[in-house]
């Protein structure tokens, strides 16, 4: 914990699973580019999902400002983060992947100030950039309705990205250079108001990996709060590196299957009752094909 007077303003939750190299980079850059200049009292929590590498001992020795919470089991993204959410004491809580990196543009005080001045904002996302400088589109998402998903996977959205009718999946018709409301952002880097979490609850643990951030964002919006994309604050994402030690070919296939299964879970939770059964049949068929069933 950064020792400043007063109550904790921001709790940062890093979820770690066998990612010693990346969590080191994340904590090192956090300290260099943010903790040394913030005016707020910050709490840093590292939730470890039963890692078998040396990441825990490394953090204990080198990053004493971080508090480690060991789950004892791999609880997945939702389960692991929920452990952190139950412990966090900040007015705001930010989920962070172990494979993010802070830079001179990652001043989280700006996000705090924005939320302090906009009480109807339940969550805010920085601009998340990939290592090549491109936008990580997961930080700027629309609600994945059947139509939005169809235009995305059929490539119609790519052909007509600036048309609202076709660009709903990633809200590609909006100006990425100014702050604006979005439907969803990525759990790799999202700041949420604790009072909103107290109202809607934590992440849905039926989503072991993928989909839980979309579901959380939908519940935030349904509680009457906005989600904002804020491009003035930038964080780098070394995407797909979390847990890289375990990413053998077999594990990668399981992760891919988990991604598409989460799409079906999301549809069943939020859209099954709204659409005819034939729509679910095609969603299920799509998931089956993408998992490698055909």
C-alpha positions in Angstrom: 0.0 0.0 0.0 1.2 3.5 -0.8 1.4 5.3 2.5 -0.5 8.5 2.3 -2.9 10.0 4.8 -6.6 9.5 4.7 -8.8 6.7 3.3 -7.9 4.5 0.4 -9.0 6.1 -2.8 -8.1 3.4 -5.3 -7.6 -0.4 -5.0 -5.7 -2.0 -7.8 -6.3 -5.7 -8.3 -3.8 -7.7 -10.4 -4.8 -11.3 -11.1 -1.8 -13.5 -11.4 -1.4 -17.1 -12.7 2.1 -18.3 -13.6 3.1 -15.0 -15.1 6.2 -14.1 -13.2 7.9 -12.2 -16.0 4.8 -10.1 -16.8 3.6 -9.3 -13.3 7.2 -8.1 -12.6 7.0 -5.8 -15.6 3.5 -4.6 -14.5 4.5 -3.8 -10.9 7.8 -2.3 -11.9 6.1 0.1 -14.4 3.3 0.8 -11.9 5.8 2.0 -9.3 7.9 4.0 -11.8 5.2 5.7 -13.7 2.3 6.1 -11.2 2.9 5.3 -7.5 5.7 7.8 -7.2 3.5 10.7 -8.5 -0.1 10.0 -7.4 -1.6 12.3 -4.8 -4.0 9.6 -3.7 -3.7 6.7 -1.2 -3.4 3.5 -3.3 -3.9 -0.1 -2.3 -2.2 -2.8 -4.5 -3.6 -6.3 -4.3 -2.1 -9.3 -6.2 -4.6 -12.2 -6.3 -2.7 -15.4 -7.1 -4.7 -18.3 -8.7 -2.4 -21.0 -7.3 0.7 -20.3 -9.5 3.4 -22.9 -9.6 6.2 -20.6 -10.8 8.2 -18.2 -8.6 6.0 -15.1 -9.0 4.8 -15.1 -5.4 8.3 -15.2 -3.8 9.5 -12.6 -6.3 6.7 -10.2 -5.4 7.3 -10.7 -1.7 11.0 -9.9 -2.1 10.9 -7.1 -4.6 7.5 -5.4 -4.4 6.6 -5.0 -0.7 4.0 -2.4 -1.6 1.8 -5.1 -2.9 -0.4 -7.3 -0.8 -0.6 -10.9 -2.0 -3.8 -12.9 -1.7 -3.4 -16.6 -2.5 -6.6 -18.4 -3.5 -5.2 -21.9 -3.2 -7.0 -22.9 -6.4 -7.3 -21.6 -9.9 -10.7 -19.9 -9.6 -10.6 -18.4 -13.1 -10.8 -14.7 -14.0 -14.1 -14.0 -12.3 -13.5 -16.1 -9.2 -10.0 -14.8 -8.6 -11.0 -11.1 -9.1 -14.0 -11.6 -6.8 -11.6 -12.6 -4.0 -9.8 -9.3 -4.5 -13.1 -7.4 -4.7 -14.2 -8.7 -1.3 -10.9 -7.5 0.2 -10.5 -4.1 -1.6 -11.2 -1.0 0.5 -10.9 1.7 -2.1 -13.6 4.2 -3.2 -12.7 3.0 -6.7 -11.5 -0.5 -7.7 -9.5 -1.2 -10.8 -9.0 -4.7 -12.3 -5.7 -5.1 -14.1 -4.3 -8.1 -16.0 -0.8 -9.2 -15.0 0.3 -8.5 -18.6 -0.4 -4.7 -18.6 2.4 -2.1 -18.5 2.2 1.4 -17.2 3.9 4.3 -19.2 4.2 8.0 -18.7 0.7 8.3 -20.2 -0.8 6.0 -17.4 -1.9 8.6 -14.9 -4.8 7.0 -13.1 -5.4 10.1 -11.1 -7.1 11.5 -14.2 -9.6 8.6 -14.1 -10.2 9.2 -10.4 -10.8 12.9 -11.0 -13.2 12.1 -13.9 -15.3 9.8 -11.8 -15.3 12.2 -8.8 -16.7 14.8 -11.2 -19.2 12.5 -12.9 -21.3 10.6 -10.3 -23.3 8.7 -12.8 -20.2 7.1 -14.2 -20.0 3.6 -12.8 -16.9 2.5 -14.7 -14.2 4.0 -16.8 -11.7 2.5 -19.2 -8.4 4.0 -20.2 -7.3 3.6 -23.8 -5.7 0.2 -23.9 -3.1 -0.1 -26.5 -1.4 -3.2 -27.9 2.4 -3.3 -28.1 2.3 -2.2 -31.8 0.4 0.9 -30.8 -3.0 -0.3 -32.1 -6.1 0.0 -30.0 -7.0 -3.1 -28.1 -10.6 -3.2 -29.3 -11.7 -5.0 -26.2 -11.6 -1.7 -24.3 -14.1 -0.1 -26.7 -17.0 -2.5 -27.1 -20.7 -2.3 -27.9 -23.3 -4.7 -26.5 -22.9 -8.0 -28.3 -26.4 -8.4 -29.5 -27.1 -11.1 -32.1 -27.1 -8.5 -34.8 -23.8 -6.9 -33.6 -22.1 -10.3 -33.4 -23.4 -11.2 -36.9 -22.0 -8.0 -38.5 -18.7 -8.5 -36.8 -18.1 -12.2 -37.6 -19.5 -11.8 -41.2 -17.0 -9.0 -41.8 -19.8 -6.5 -42.6 -18.5 -4.3 -39.8 -15.0 -4.3 -41.3 -16.5 -3.2 -44.7 -18.6 -0.4 -43.2 -17.0 0.5 -39.9 -18.3 4.1 -39.8 -21.9 3.1 -40.3 -23.7 2.8 -37.0 -25.9 0.0 -38.3 -22.8 -2.2 -38.9 -20.2 -0.9 -36.5 -22.0 -1.8 -33.2 -19.7 -4.6 -32.0 -16.7 -2.3 -31.4 -18.5 1.0 -31.8 -16.2 1.8 -34.7 -18.3 4.8 -35.7 -17.3 6.7 -32.6 -14.3 9.1 -32.3 -11.5 7.4 -30.4 -9.8 10.6 -29.6 -12.4 12.0 -27.2 -14.1 10.6 -24.0 -17.5 9.1 -24.6 -19.9 6.4 -23.3 -19.4 2.8 -24.4 -21.3 -0.4 -23.6 -18.4 -2.4 -22.3 -14.7 -2.5 -21.8 -12.1 -5.1 -21.0 -11.5 -6.6 -17.5 -7.8 -6.2 -18.4 -8.0 -2.6 -17.3 -11.2 -1.1 -15.9 -11.9 1.2 -13.0 -15.3 0.7 -11.2 -17.0 2.7 -8.5 -17.1 0.5 -5.3 -20.6 1.8 -4.5 -21.8 0.3 -7.8 -20.1 -3.0 -7.1 -21.8 -3.0 -3.7 -25.1 -2.6 -5.5 -24.8 -5.1 -8.4 -22.3 -7.6 -6.9 -19.1 -9.0 -8.3 -18.3 -10.8 -11.5 -20.5 -13.8 -12.4 -18.4 -16.9 -11.7 -20.4 -19.1 -14.1 -18.0 -17.4 -16.6 -14.7 -19.1 -15.8 -12.8 -17.1 -18.4 -14.1 -14.6 -20.9 -17.5 -13.0 -21.0 -17.5 -12.0 -17.3 -16.4 -8.4 -18.1 -19.1 -8.0 -20.7 -21.7 -9.3 -18.3 -20.4 -7.0 -15.5 -20.6 -4.0 -17.8 -24.2 -4.8 -18.8 -25.2 -5.0 -15.2 -23.4 -1.7 -14.5 -25.4 -0.1 -17.3 -28.6 -1.7 -16.2 -28.1 -0.2 -12.7 -28.4 3.3 -14.2 -24.6 4.0 -14.5 -22.5 4.9 -17.5 -19.3 3.3 -18.8 -16.8 5.7 -20.2 -13.9 5.3 -22.6 -11.2 7.9 -21.6 -8.4 8.1 -24.2 -6.3 10.6 -22.4 -5.0 7.9 -20.1 -3.2 5.1 -21.9 -2.1 1.7 -20.7 -0.1 -0.9 -22.7 -1.4 -4.5 -23.0 0.9 -7.4 -23.8 -2.2 -9.3 -24.8 -2.5 -13.0 -24.4 0.6 -13.2 -22.2 -1.2 -13.8 -18.9 -0.4 -17.4 -17.9 1.8 -17.8 -20.9 3.8 -20.6 -19.2 0.8 -22.9 -19.5 -0.1 -22.1 -23.1 0.8 -25.3 -24.8 -1.1 -26.3 -27.9 -3.5 -28.3 -25.9 -4.2 -25.5 -23.4 -4.5 -23.0 -26.1 -7.3 -25.1 -27.7 -9.1 -25.3 -24.4 -8.8 -21.5 -23.9 -10.2 -21.0 -27.4 -13.1 -23.3 -26.6 -13.7 -21.5 -23.4 -13.9 -18.2 -25.3 -16.7 -19.4 -27.6 -18.5 -21.3 -24.9 -18.7 -18.0 -23.0 -20.4 -16.4 -25.9 -23.2 -19.0 -25.7 -23.4 -18.5 -21.9 -23.8 -14.8 -22.4 -26.5 -15.3 -25.0 -28.4 -17.7 -22.7 -28.2 -15.3 -19.8 -29.3 -12.1 -21.5 -31.0 -12.9 -24.9 -32.4 -16.5 -24.8 -35.9 -15.3 -23.7 -35.9 -12.4 -26.2 -35.3 -14.3 -29.4 -36.9 -17.4 -31.1 -35.3 -20.8 -30.4 -33.9 -20.8 -34.0 -31.6 -17.9 -33.1 -30.1 -19.9 -30.3 -29.7 -22.9 -32.6 -27.5 -20.8 -35.0 -25.6 -19.3 -32.1 -24.8 -22.8 -30.8 -23.9 -24.0 -34.3 -21.5 -21.0 -34.7 -19.9 -21.8 -31.4 -19.6 -25.5 -32.3 -17.9 -24.6 -35.6 -15.5 -22.1 -34.1 -14.5 -24.6 -31.4 -13.4 -26.9 -34.2 -16.4 -29.2 -34.2 -16.6 -29.2 -38.0 
